[in-house]
Amino acid sequence: METPEKQLYITTAIPYVNGTPHIGNALDYLLADIWARYQKQNGRTVRFQVGTDEHGNKIAAKAIEAGITPQAYTDSMYGNFENLMKKVGAEYTDFVRTTDTHHVQAVQYIWQQLKPYIYKDSYSGWYCMGHEAFFTDKEVQETGGVCPDHQTPFQQVSEENYFFKTSAFTDRIKEAINSGEMKIIPEFRKNEFMELIKDGLADVSVSRPKKSLSWGIPVPDDPEQVMYVWLDALANYITVIGYPDRPSEYQSVWPADVEVIGKDILRFHAGIWPAMLLGLGLELPKKLLVHGHVNVGGSKMSKTVGNVVDPNEVIDQYGVDAFRYFFSRHIPTLDDGDFTWEKFEYAYNGELGNDFGNLIQRVAGMINRYQSGVIGVAEQAEHDMTAYHEAMEKLEFNKALDEVWNKVHSLNRYIDNVKPWEIAKRRESDPDAEAHLGEVLAHCAGAILQIGDLLVPFMPTTATAVHAMFDTGVVKTDGTVLFPKLYIHTPDPRAPKA
C-alpha cells in the first residue's frame, strides 16, 4: 500500500483564554496563513492548526471572579479567539481546545509514554503566575526579582512535584538545532537559545499538587497531582492531528514544517517540546518561525499605559487586507516592529490608496476609455520572481512584499514614462499608434495580474478583486475603489484650511 504524500503542516501557539486577543495572537494567525496560502497556491496540501489553551490557575482565578465554573468560563471566552482567526482571514483546518475530551485523553496517554523520564521530587523555585511557569535563580536575579513581561514579583514556591528529565535530551536537541534538523529562524534567536542551554537543559516540573493547581488534567495514577499547563498545551500540536489513536492521519501530517511562535515562548518550544517528542519517539518540527513583539510608538503594549491596540479595531476600520498588508510588510517577520496609527494610516492612504489603488484605476480607466474595455493581446513580459520566492522560502514575508511593491512602483513609473494618453492622441495621425497603445495597455494589465498573483498569500480579497477585473480579457469594473481614503487618526489634507 502506498504511503500517502506528507501534507504540509503549520502550527500556531495556542493562547490563554483568560483575556481578549491581542496583536501578537493576530500576528501568529496572519504569518501562518500567509505561509499556508503560498504553499496552497503552489499546489501543496496544507494542514493548519489553531486553538486555545484552557487550563491553569489564571483561568480558575478568572472563573471565580465571574462566579462560574472554569469550564463555563472557557466556553464563554474561546470564541473571542476563534472570531479573530476568522477576521484575520486565517484558513485553518484544525481547531483544538485543551478541554476537548480527545485532547485530555491523549495527554494522559502521552504522560504514560513519558513515564521512563518522569520522577517525583520536591521543588523549590521561582514561579510567575502570568507565565504559569517556573524560572531559575539566574533568570530571577537578572530581572531584579520582577517578571519583565507582567511587572509582578516572582513567587517563591516549595512543593512536591513530578519532573520531566529534559536534561536527558540536551545533546540530541543541541545536535538537531546545530545540524538544521530543527531550524530556529531567525539565526540570532537560535544563538540566544543555544546560549541559554549551554550548560544543558534543566529538568522541568510537569505537575503541581491539586491544592496549588485545581484546574487541569489529572496525572494518571496520582489524583493528588495535576499536570502542569505547558505539558498539556504543547501536546496540542500532535493531538489535534489524531495522536495517538489515528496513526495513519498523524503520520501523514507530522512533523510540522513550520511552527509559528512569539519570541517569549521560544524556550518552551525549543527545549521542553522537542524533549517530549523525542521521549515519544516522534520527529522534531522542521522549523520554528520566531516572530518579535509589536511595540506602539516605541513602547511595549501595556494595559496600564493604555497603549494596547486591538486588532479587531484595525480590521473594522480599514478592512482585513489593509491589516494584513501593514502587519506583514511594516512589521519585520523575524524581529520586533512598531505600530502607530499615523504609520498605519500613512501606509494605508499612501501605499495602498495612491501607489496601488490608483494604479489599478488608471489602467482599468485607460483600457475602458481607449479600447472599450477590451484588453489587447501582447506578449506578457515575465518579470523575475526569484527575490520574491527566496524571501518567502526564508520566511521573510516583509521582504517578499517589498518585492511586490517594487513591481507596483516600476509599473507606475512605466506608465508615467510611456504616457499612454499621448499615444492615444496620436491615433488619428499615426497608423502604428493603435497597435502600440494596445501593447502598452496589455503589458500593464499583464503586470497587474502578476502583482495580483503575488498578493494571493498576503491580501487574498484584493488579489481576487484584481483577477476579477483583468482576468477575462475585458475589464470589469463596478466603480468600487479598492482602498478609499480614510483619515481617522491623521489630519485630512483635503479638508478646507481654517
C-alpha positions as CSV (number, residue, x, y, z in Angstrom):
1,M,0.0,0.0,0.0
2,E,1.4,3.4,-0.9
3,T,2.1,5.8,1.9
4,P,0.1,9.0,1.3
5,E,2.1,12.1,0.4
6,K,3.0,14.0,3.5
7,Q,0.8,17.0,3.9
8,L,2.5,20.3,4.9
9,Y,1.7,21.3,8.5
10,I,1.9,24.7,10.0
11,T,1.1,25.4,13.7
12,T,0.4,28.4,15.8
13,A,0.8,29.0,19.5
14,I,-2.5,28.4,21.4
15,P,-3.3,31.5,23.5
16,Y,-4.7,31.5,27.0
17,V,-8.4,32.4,27.1
18,N,-8.1,34.4,30.3
19,G,-8.1,37.7,28.3
20,T,-9.1,39.2,25.0
21,P,-7.0,38.6,21.9
22,H,-4.1,41.0,21.1
23,I,-1.9,41.9,18.2
24,G,0.6,39.1,19.0
25,N,-2.2,36.5,18.5
26,A,-3.3,38.1,15.3
27,L,0.4,38.0,14.1
28,D,0.6,34.2,14.7
29,Y,-2.6,33.6,12.6
30,L,-1.5,36.0,9.9
31,L,2.0,34.7,9.4
32,A,0.8,31.1,9.4
33,D,-1.9,32.0,6.9
34,I,0.5,33.7,4.6
35,W,2.7,30.6,4.5
36,A,-0.3,28.3,4.1
37,R,-1.8,30.2,1.2
38,Y,1.6,30.5,-0.5
39,Q,2.0,26.7,-0.3
40,K,-1.5,26.0,-1.5
41,Q,-1.0,28.4,-4.4
42,N,2.0,26.2,-5.3
43,G,-0.2,23.1,-5.3
44,R,0.6,21.7,-1.9
45,T,-2.0,20.3,0.7
46,V,-1.7,22.2,4.0
47,R,-2.9,21.3,7.5
48,F,-3.1,24.5,9.6
49,Q,-3.7,24.2,13.3
50,V,-5.0,26.8,15.7
51,G,-6.6,26.5,19.2
52,T,-7.0,27.7,22.7
53,D,-5.2,26.9,26.0
54,E,-7.9,26.5,28.6
55,H,-6.3,25.1,31.8
56,G,-4.3,26.6,34.6
57,N,-4.5,28.8,37.7
58,K,-5.2,32.1,35.8
59,I,-8.3,30.5,34.2
60,A,-9.5,29.2,37.6
61,A,-9.0,32.7,39.2
62,K,-11.0,34.4,36.4
63,A,-13.8,31.9,36.7
64,I,-14.0,32.5,40.5
65,E,-14.1,36.3,39.8
66,A,-17.0,35.7,37.3
67,G,-18.8,33.3,39.8
68,I,-18.9,30.4,37.3
69,T,-17.1,27.1,36.7
70,P,-13.8,27.1,34.9
71,Q,-15.3,25.1,32.0
72,A,-18.2,27.6,31.7
73,Y,-15.6,30.4,31.7
74,T,-13.5,28.9,28.9
75,D,-16.7,28.1,27.0
76,S,-17.6,31.8,27.1
77,M,-14.1,33.0,26.2
78,Y,-12.6,30.8,23.4
79,G,-14.9,32.3,20.8
80,N,-13.1,35.6,21.0
81,F,-10.0,34.0,19.6
82,E,-12.0,32.0,17.0
83,N,-13.6,35.2,15.8
84,L,-10.2,36.9,15.4
85,M,-8.8,34.0,13.5
86,K,-11.7,34.2,11.0
87,K,-11.5,38.0,10.9
88,V,-7.8,37.9,10.0
89,G,-8.7,35.6,7.2
90,A,-6.8,32.5,8.5
91,E,-7.8,29.4,6.5
92,Y,-7.1,27.0,9.3
93,T,-8.1,23.3,9.0
94,D,-7.9,22.2,12.7
95,F,-9.1,23.9,15.9
96,V,-8.2,22.4,19.3
97,R,-9.4,23.3,22.7
98,T,-7.3,21.8,25.5
99,T,-10.6,21.0,27.4
100,D,-11.6,18.7,24.4
101,T,-12.1,15.1,25.6
102,H,-9.8,13.7,22.9
103,H,-7.0,16.1,23.8
104,V,-7.4,15.3,27.6
105,Q,-7.2,11.6,27.0
106,A,-4.3,11.9,24.5
107,V,-2.3,14.0,27.0
108,Q,-2.8,11.3,29.7
109,Y,-1.6,8.7,27.2
110,I,1.5,11.0,26.5
111,W,2.2,11.1,30.2
112,Q,2.2,7.3,30.4
113,Q,4.6,7.1,27.4
114,L,7.0,9.6,29.0
115,K,6.9,7.8,32.4
116,P,10.5,6.4,32.0
117,Y,11.6,10.1,32.1
118,I,9.3,11.3,34.9
119,Y,10.3,11.2,38.5
120,K,8.9,12.7,41.8
121,D,10.9,15.3,43.7
122,S,10.4,18.3,45.9
123,Y,10.7,21.6,44.2
124,S,11.7,25.0,45.5
125,G,11.8,27.7,42.9
126,W,10.5,31.0,41.5
127,Y,7.1,31.0,39.9
128,C,5.3,33.6,37.7
129,M,1.6,33.3,37.7
130,G,1.4,35.3,34.5
131,H,3.5,32.8,32.6
132,E,2.3,29.8,34.6
133,A,6.0,29.0,34.6
134,F,9.0,28.4,36.9
135,F,12.1,30.5,36.4
136,T,15.7,29.8,37.5
137,D,17.6,31.8,40.2
138,K,19.8,33.3,37.4
139,E,16.8,34.5,35.4
140,V,15.2,36.0,38.6
141,Q,18.4,37.7,39.6
142,E,18.8,39.2,36.1
143,T,15.4,40.8,36.3
144,G,15.7,42.1,39.9
145,G,13.1,39.6,41.0
146,V,10.3,41.0,38.9
147,C,8.8,39.4,35.8
148,P,9.6,41.9,32.9
149,D,6.5,40.7,31.0
150,H,4.0,41.1,33.8
151,Q,5.7,43.6,36.1
152,T,4.9,41.3,39.1
153,P,7.4,39.8,41.6
154,F,8.2,36.1,41.2
155,Q,6.8,34.0,43.9
156,Q,8.9,31.6,45.9
157,V,7.2,28.2,45.8
158,S,8.1,24.9,47.6
159,E,6.1,21.7,46.8
160,E,6.4,18.1,45.8
161,N,6.0,17.7,42.0
162,Y,6.7,15.3,39.2
163,F,9.7,16.3,37.0
164,F,10.4,15.5,33.4
165,K,14.0,14.6,32.7
166,T,14.6,17.1,29.9
167,S,18.3,17.0,30.7
168,A,18.4,13.5,29.2
169,F,17.7,15.1,25.7
170,T,20.1,18.0,25.9
171,D,22.7,16.6,23.5
172,R,20.2,15.4,21.0
173,I,18.3,18.7,20.9
174,K,21.6,20.7,20.6
175,E,22.6,18.4,17.7
176,A,19.2,18.9,16.0
177,I,19.4,22.7,16.2
178,N,23.0,22.9,15.1
179,S,22.5,20.5,12.2
180,G,19.4,22.3,10.9
181,E,17.2,19.3,11.5
182,M,15.1,21.6,13.7
183,K,15.9,25.1,12.4
184,I,15.3,28.2,14.6
185,I,14.6,31.2,12.4
186,P,16.0,33.8,12.7
187,E,19.6,32.8,13.4
188,F,20.0,35.3,16.3
189,R,17.1,33.7,18.2
190,K,18.8,30.3,17.6
191,N,22.0,31.8,19.1
192,E,20.1,33.2,22.1
193,F,18.6,29.8,22.8
194,M,21.9,27.9,22.4
195,E,23.5,30.3,24.9
196,L,20.6,29.7,27.3
197,I,21.1,25.9,27.3
198,K,24.9,25.8,27.0
199,D,25.1,24.2,30.5
200,G,22.4,21.7,29.5
201,L,18.6,21.7,29.7
202,A,17.3,21.7,33.3
203,D,14.7,19.1,34.2
204,V,11.3,20.7,34.4
205,S,8.4,20.4,36.9
206,V,5.5,18.9,35.0
207,S,2.9,18.7,37.7
208,R,1.7,20.6,40.7
209,P,-0.2,19.5,43.8
210,K,-4.0,19.6,43.3
211,K,-4.2,22.2,46.1
212,S,-2.0,24.6,44.1
213,L,-3.4,23.9,40.7
214,S,-7.0,22.7,40.7
215,W,-8.0,23.3,37.0
216,G,-6.0,21.0,34.7
217,I,-5.6,17.4,33.5
218,P,-5.2,14.9,36.4
219,V,-1.9,13.0,36.5
220,P,-2.7,9.3,35.7
221,D,-2.4,7.1,38.8
222,D,-1.9,10.1,41.1
223,P,-5.1,12.0,41.7
224,E,-3.4,14.4,44.1
225,Q,-1.3,15.9,41.2
226,V,-2.5,17.9,38.2
227,M,-0.5,18.3,35.0
228,Y,1.4,21.5,34.5
229,V,-0.2,23.5,31.8
230,W,2.8,23.6,29.4
231,L,3.0,19.8,29.1
232,D,-0.8,19.8,28.3
233,A,-0.6,22.8,25.9
234,L,2.4,21.8,23.9
235,A,0.9,18.4,23.2
236,N,-1.9,20.0,21.2
237,Y,0.2,20.2,18.0
238,I,0.0,16.4,17.7
239,T,-3.3,15.6,19.5
240,V,-5.2,17.8,17.1
241,I,-4.0,15.7,14.1
242,G,-5.0,12.4,15.7
243,Y,-2.2,11.4,18.0
244,P,-2.2,8.7,19.3
245,D,-5.3,6.9,18.2
246,R,-5.4,7.9,14.4
247,P,-1.9,6.8,13.3
248,S,-2.4,6.9,9.6
249,E,-3.6,10.6,9.9
250,Y,-0.9,12.0,12.2
251,Q,1.8,10.1,10.4
252,S,0.9,11.7,7.1
253,V,1.0,15.2,8.7
254,W,3.7,15.2,11.4
255,P,6.4,16.6,11.7
256,A,5.3,20.2,11.5
257,D,7.0,22.0,8.6
258,V,6.7,25.4,10.4
259,E,5.7,26.2,14.0
260,V,4.9,29.9,14.4
261,I,5.7,31.3,17.9
262,G,6.4,34.6,19.6
263,K,10.0,35.1,21.0
264,D,8.8,34.9,24.6
265,I,7.8,31.2,24.3
266,L,10.9,30.0,22.3
267,R,12.4,28.3,25.4
268,F,9.3,26.1,25.8
269,H,9.1,25.2,22.1
270,A,12.9,24.6,21.5
271,G,13.5,22.9,24.9
272,I,10.5,21.1,26.5
273,W,8.6,20.4,23.4
274,P,11.4,18.6,21.5
275,A,12.2,16.6,24.6
276,M,8.6,15.4,24.8
277,L,8.7,14.4,21.1
278,L,12.0,12.6,21.5
279,G,10.6,10.8,24.6
280,L,7.6,9.7,22.4
281,G,9.9,8.6,19.6
282,L,8.4,11.2,17.2
283,E,10.2,13.5,14.8
284,L,11.1,17.1,15.6
285,P,9.4,20.1,13.9
286,K,11.4,21.2,10.9
287,K,11.4,25.0,11.5
288,L,10.4,27.3,14.4
289,L,9.5,30.7,13.0
290,V,10.1,33.1,15.9
291,H,8.5,36.5,15.5
292,G,9.1,39.5,17.6
293,H,6.7,41.8,19.5
294,V,4.8,44.7,18.2
295,N,5.5,47.9,20.1
296,V,3.4,51.0,20.0
297,G,5.3,54.2,19.3
298,G,8.5,52.6,20.6
299,S,6.9,51.4,23.9
300,K,5.8,47.9,24.9
301,M,2.0,47.5,24.7
302,S,0.5,47.6,28.2
303,K,-2.9,47.9,29.7
304,T,-1.5,50.1,32.4
305,V,0.0,52.6,29.9
306,G,-3.2,52.3,27.9
307,N,-1.5,51.9,24.5
308,V,-2.9,48.4,23.7
309,V,-4.0,48.2,20.0
310,D,-7.0,45.9,19.4
311,P,-6.6,44.0,16.1
312,N,-10.4,44.0,15.7
313,E,-10.5,47.8,15.7
314,V,-7.9,48.0,12.9
315,I,-9.7,45.4,10.8
316,D,-13.2,47.0,11.4
317,Q,-11.9,50.5,10.4
318,Y,-9.7,49.7,7.4
319,G,-10.5,46.2,6.3
320,V,-8.8,42.9,6.6
321,D,-6.4,43.3,3.7
322,A,-5.1,46.7,5.0
323,F,-4.4,45.0,8.3
324,R,-2.7,42.1,6.6
325,Y,-0.6,44.4,4.4
326,F,0.7,46.6,7.3
327,F,1.5,43.8,9.7
328,S,3.2,41.6,7.1
329,R,5.2,44.4,5.4
330,H,5.8,47.1,8.0
331,I,6.4,44.7,10.9
332,P,9.5,42.6,10.2
333,T,8.6,38.9,10.1
334,L,11.6,37.9,12.2
335,D,12.1,40.8,14.6
336,D,10.3,43.4,16.7
337,G,8.2,46.0,14.9
338,D,6.5,49.3,15.7
339,F,2.9,50.4,15.2
340,T,1.3,53.8,15.4
341,W,-2.0,54.9,14.0
342,E,-0.1,57.5,12.0
343,K,2.3,55.0,10.4
344,F,-0.7,52.7,9.7
345,E,-2.7,55.5,8.0
346,Y,0.3,56.7,6.0
347,A,0.8,53.2,4.6
348,Y,-3.0,52.8,4.0
349,N,-3.5,56.1,2.2
350,G,-0.1,56.4,0.5
351,E,0.9,52.8,-0.4
352,L,-2.4,51.1,-0.7
353,G,-4.5,54.0,-1.8
354,N,-2.1,56.0,-4.0
355,D,0.6,53.6,-5.2
356,F,-1.7,50.5,-5.7
357,G,-5.3,51.6,-5.8
358,N,-4.7,54.4,-8.2
359,L,-2.6,52.2,-10.4
360,I,-5.5,49.7,-10.8
361,Q,-7.9,52.6,-11.5
362,R,-5.6,54.3,-14.0
363,V,-5.0,51.1,-16.1
364,A,-8.7,50.0,-15.9
365,G,-9.8,53.5,-16.8
366,M,-7.5,53.8,-19.9
367,I,-8.5,50.4,-21.2
368,N,-12.1,51.4,-20.9
369,R,-11.6,54.8,-22.4
370,Y,-9.3,53.9,-25.3
371,Q,-10.3,50.3,-26.1
372,S,-13.9,49.9,-24.8
373,G,-12.7,47.7,-22.0
374,V,-11.0,45.1,-24.3
375,I,-7.5,44.2,-23.2
376,G,-5.3,43.7,-26.2
377,V,-3.2,40.6,-26.7
378,A,0.5,41.1,-26.3
379,E,3.5,39.0,-25.2
380,Q,3.4,39.3,-21.4
381,A,6.9,40.1,-20.1
382,E,7.6,37.6,-17.3
383,H,9.3,39.6,-14.5
384,D,11.9,37.8,-12.5
385,M,10.3,36.5,-9.3
386,T,13.4,35.0,-7.8
387,A,13.8,37.5,-5.0
388,Y,10.1,37.2,-4.0
389,H,10.3,33.4,-3.9
390,E,13.6,33.4,-2.0
391,A,12.1,35.7,0.7
392,M,9.0,33.5,1.0
393,E,11.2,30.4,1.5
394,K,13.3,32.2,4.1
395,L,10.0,33.2,5.9
396,E,10.9,36.9,5.4
397,F,7.4,37.9,4.3
398,N,8.0,41.6,4.7
399,K,10.9,41.3,2.2
400,A,8.6,39.4,-0.2
401,L,6.0,42.1,0.0
402,D,8.7,44.8,-0.6
403,E,9.4,43.0,-3.9
404,V,5.7,43.2,-4.8
405,W,5.8,46.9,-4.1
406,N,8.9,47.3,-6.3
407,K,6.8,46.0,-9.1
408,V,3.9,48.4,-8.2
409,H,6.4,51.3,-8.3
410,S,8.0,50.2,-11.5
411,L,4.6,49.8,-13.3
412,N,3.6,53.3,-12.1
413,R,7.0,54.7,-13.5
414,Y,6.5,52.8,-16.8
415,I,3.0,54.4,-17.2
416,D,4.4,57.9,-16.4
417,N,7.3,57.4,-18.9
418,V,5.4,55.8,-21.8
419,K,2.4,58.2,-21.4
420,P,-0.4,56.0,-23.0
421,W,-2.7,59.1,-23.1
422,E,-0.3,60.7,-25.5
423,I,-0.1,57.6,-27.7
424,A,-3.9,57.6,-27.7
425,K,-3.9,61.2,-29.1
426,R,-1.7,60.2,-32.0
427,R,-4.0,57.5,-33.3
428,E,-5.6,59.9,-35.8
429,S,-2.3,60.7,-37.4
430,D,0.0,57.7,-36.7
431,P,-1.1,54.3,-38.2
432,D,1.1,52.5,-35.7
433,A,-0.3,54.2,-32.6
434,E,-3.3,52.0,-32.2
435,A,-1.2,48.8,-32.1
436,H,1.4,50.4,-29.8
437,L,-1.3,51.6,-27.4
438,G,-2.8,48.1,-27.3
439,E,0.6,46.6,-26.5
440,V,1.3,49.1,-23.7
441,L,-2.1,48.6,-22.1
442,A,-1.9,44.8,-22.4
443,H,1.6,45.0,-20.8
444,C,0.1,47.0,-17.9
445,A,-2.8,44.6,-17.5
446,G,-0.4,41.6,-17.5
447,A,1.8,43.2,-14.9
448,I,-1.2,43.9,-12.7
449,L,-2.3,40.3,-13.0
450,Q,1.2,39.2,-12.0
451,I,1.1,41.5,-9.0
452,G,-2.3,40.0,-8.2
453,D,-0.8,36.5,-8.1
454,L,2.0,37.7,-5.8
455,L,-0.6,39.2,-3.4
456,V,-2.6,36.0,-3.0
457,P,-0.9,34.9,0.2
458,F,-0.9,38.5,1.7
459,M,-4.1,40.2,0.5
460,P,-6.4,37.5,-0.8
461,T,-9.5,39.7,-1.1
462,T,-7.6,42.3,-3.1
463,A,-6.0,39.6,-5.3
464,T,-9.4,38.2,-6.1
465,A,-10.7,41.6,-7.0
466,V,-7.7,42.3,-9.3
467,H,-8.2,39.0,-11.1
468,A,-11.9,39.5,-11.5
469,M,-11.2,42.9,-13.0
470,F,-8.5,41.9,-15.6
471,D,-8.7,38.1,-16.0
472,T,-11.2,37.7,-18.8
473,G,-9.7,39.9,-21.5
474,V,-12.4,42.5,-20.8
475,V,-12.0,44.9,-17.9
476,K,-14.8,44.5,-15.4
477,T,-15.2,47.4,-13.0
478,D,-18.2,48.2,-10.8
479,G,-16.8,51.5,-9.7
480,T,-15.6,50.1,-6.3
481,V,-12.4,51.9,-5.1
482,L,-10.1,49.3,-3.6
483,F,-8.7,51.5,-0.8
484,P,-10.8,54.6,-0.4
485,K,-9.0,57.4,1.5
486,L,-9.5,57.3,5.3
487,Y,-8.3,59.9,7.7
488,I,-9.5,58.6,11.1
489,H,-6.2,59.2,13.1
490,T,-4.4,61.8,10.9
491,P,-5.5,65.2,9.5
492,D,-7.4,65.0,6.2
493,P,-5.3,67.0,3.7
494,R,-8.5,67.6,1.6
495,A,-10.2,69.4,4.5
496,P,-10.7,73.1,3.9
497,K,-7.9,75.2,5.6
498,A,-9.2,77.1,8.6
